[in-house]
Amino acid sequence: LPGHQDYKFMPSRKLQASQTPFLFAQKASSEIGNLKMRYWYYLITLEELIEKQKPAAFLVIHKDTILYEKYFGKFDAGFQYNSFSVTKSFVNSLVGIAIEEGKIPSIDAKLTEMLPEFRNLPNFQGIEIKHLLDMTAGLEARWNALNPFDHLARSYYGKDLRSFVQKIKRVAAPGEVFQYNNFNTVLLAMILEKRTGMTTTQYLQEKLWNPLGMESDGIWLTDNKDSTGIEKAFCCLHATARDFAKYGRLYLHNGNWNGKQLIPCAWIDRIFNMESKQWDYQMHTSIMDAEPMTFAFRGLYNQNIYVNPAEELIIVSMNPA
C-alpha cells in the first residue's frame, strides 16, 4: 500500500525551500491540550482525541502562532509527509492561477482542445476543465486498493500515466454524476504542463512554493524518471507539516499572501459558492460547514489541513501510512 517514504524507491521531482522562508510564531499553550470538543456524541479533550487518532503530527495554529505542535513515533518536524489527495487541491490552485495568467482560456475549455492527443478519443469528448475540477467528468473509477490490476495500483505504481489515462472508459455524460476520480487530476496536470510549458513541479515552485515561503524542500512523485515523466497529480506531494499549514493559511486569507493575491479572487469565490455546490467536495476541496465557512484539504489515511477563517484557525493532522 502507498506510504510516506515511497519517494525512497520511486522517481520524483524536488521542490527547493524558499530563499525567504515564512516562519510561524511559536507560543506553546499548556491549556490547549485540555480543550474539550465534540467527538461523535460526547465531549473529549484534544489530548484524548489525539490518543484515539494516533497521528504522526498534529499542529494547531491560531493567528499565525503555533499553539500546539507534537510529533509521534519516528516522525518529527523535518519529516516530509505524503499528503496523498491533499495534493489535488494544489493542482486546483495552479489551474486557477494558469487561467488568471491566460495560459488556460477558462474552466469551460474543452479537454480535447487543451490536449490534442485526446481529440479522436470518444470517451473524452465533451469534457471541460470544470468537470475535471468538480469530479463530474464521467470517467470510470475503480479503486480497489487490494487489487494489483485495478486503477489505484496501476496509477500509483505504473510507469506511463499518459498512456494509461487514455484508456479509461466513460460511464456517464460529463457534468451529470459526481464520481471521485484520480484521473481527473492527472488530466489537469497534463493540461497545466501543456499550457505552461513547465512541469507541474516547476509551476508549483514558481507560483506557490516560493511565494509561501516554504521553509523545507518538498518532493513530488512522478510516474517515471525520464524527462517525459509526469507528476502523480492525484497524490504524492511531500512536505513538512508546517509547510502544509502555510497552504492552509493561504486559503484562510482567501488566496492572499501578505498583501499579494496569489490565487484569483474569482477562483476562491467559485470554490466556496454554496449556491452552485451540489456535493460536499467541490474544486478539490472538502466543504465542511457554510456558516461559518470551514473547510479542509484531505488525503488518504486521514491527512488533513483544516481551516476555520472566522477563528483564524489552522489544524494540520498528518497520520501514519
Buried (B, 14 or more C-beta within 10 A) or exposed (E): EBEBBBBEEBBBBEBEBBEEBBEBEEEEBEEBBEBEEEEEEEEBBBBBBBEEEEBBBBBBBBEBBBBBBBBBEEBEEEBBBBBBBBBBBBBBBBBBBBBBEEBBBEBEBBBBEBBEEBEEBEBBBBBBBBBBBBBBBBBBBEEEEEEEEBBBBBBBEBBBBBEBBBEBEBBBEBBEEBBEBBBBBBBBBBBBBBBBEBBBBBBBBBBBBBBBBBBBBBBBBBBBEEEEBBBBBBBBBBBBBBBBBBBBBBBBBBBBBEEEBBBBEEBBEBBBEEEEBEEEBBBBBBBBEEEEBBBBBBBBBBBBBBBBBEEBBBBBBBBBB
